[in-house]
Amino acid sequence: MDFTTETVNGVTVVTLQGETLDASNAKALKTDLVPVLAPGAKLVFDMKGVRFVDSSGLGALLSCLRQVHSSGGDLKLCEMGKAVRALFELVRMHRIFEIYNSRDEALRSYSAGA
C-alpha cells in the first residue's frame, strides 16, 4: 500500500493510498513506514481512502503503534469510513488507538496535549 506524508506543525500526516489494508500489502506497508516511525514521532494516519482492513492490516497498524509508543512518540488515526470504524469497534481496537473523525481534530489533539 502506498502512502504520502506531509508535516503540519511538527506532526507527520501519513495518508494511506489504497482501498484495502490486508494480507497482500500489510507487510510491505510496515517496511515502507520504518523511516516515518522515528523516535518521538507525532503521527496521524489519515485513512479516508481505506475501505477494508483485515487482521493482517490491523496487525500492521498495531505494530506501528507499538514501535512509535516504545520510542516516546504517538500515533493517531482519522477519517475512517463506517465499515472500517465498525471493525475497529468490533475487535475493540478503538480502545487502543485514538481515533478522530477529521484530520483537523487529530492534529488539534496534539496541540491540546502539549
Residue pairs with C-beta under 8 A, 6 or more apart in sequence:
1 16
1 17
1 18
1 20
1 21
1 25
1 26
1 28
1 29
2 17
2 18
3 14
3 15
3 16
3 17
3 29
3 32
3 33
4 14
4 15
4 17
5 12
5 13
5 14
5 15
5 36
6 12
6 13
6 15
7 13
8 107
9 107
9 110
9 111
10 42
10 110
11 42
11 43
11 44
11 107
11 110
12 36
12 41
12 42
12 43
12 44
13 43
13 44
13 46
13 103
13 107
14 33
14 36
14 43
14 44
14 45
14 46
15 46
15 48
15 49
16 29
16 45
16 46
16 47
16 49
16 50
17 49
18 25
18 49
18 50
19 49
19 50
19 51
19 52
20 50
20 51
20 52
20 53
20 54
20 57
21 29
21 50
21 52
21 53
21 54
21 56
21 57
21 60
21 61
22 52
22 53
22 54
22 56
22 57
23 54
23 56
23 57
26 56
26 57
26 59
26 60
27 56
27 60
29 60
30 60
30 63
30 64
33 64
36 43
37 43
37 64
37 67
37 68
37 71
37 73
38 71
38 73
39 71
39 72
39 73
40 71
40 72
40 73
41 68
41 71
41 73
41 74
41 75
42 73
42 74
42 110
43 64
43 68
43 73
43 74
43 75
43 76
44 75
44 76
44 77
44 78
44 100
44 103
44 106
44 107
45 61
45 64
45 75
45 76
45 77
45 78
46 78
46 79
46 103
47 77
47 78
47 79
47 80
47 81
47 84
48 78
48 79
48 80
48 81
50 80
50 81
50 84
51 81
51 83
51 84
52 83
52 84
53 61
53 84
53 87
58 87
58 91
58 93
61 77
61 93
61 97
62 93
62 96
64 75
65 75
65 96
65 97
68 74
68 75
69 75
74 98
74 110
75 97
76 97
76 98
76 99
76 100
76 106
76 109
76 110
77 97
77 98
77 99
77 100
77 106
78 99
78 100
78 101
78 102
78 103
78 105
78 106
79 100
79 101
79 102
79 103
80 88
80 99
85 94
85 99
87 93
88 94
88 97
88 99
98 106
98 109
100 106
100 109
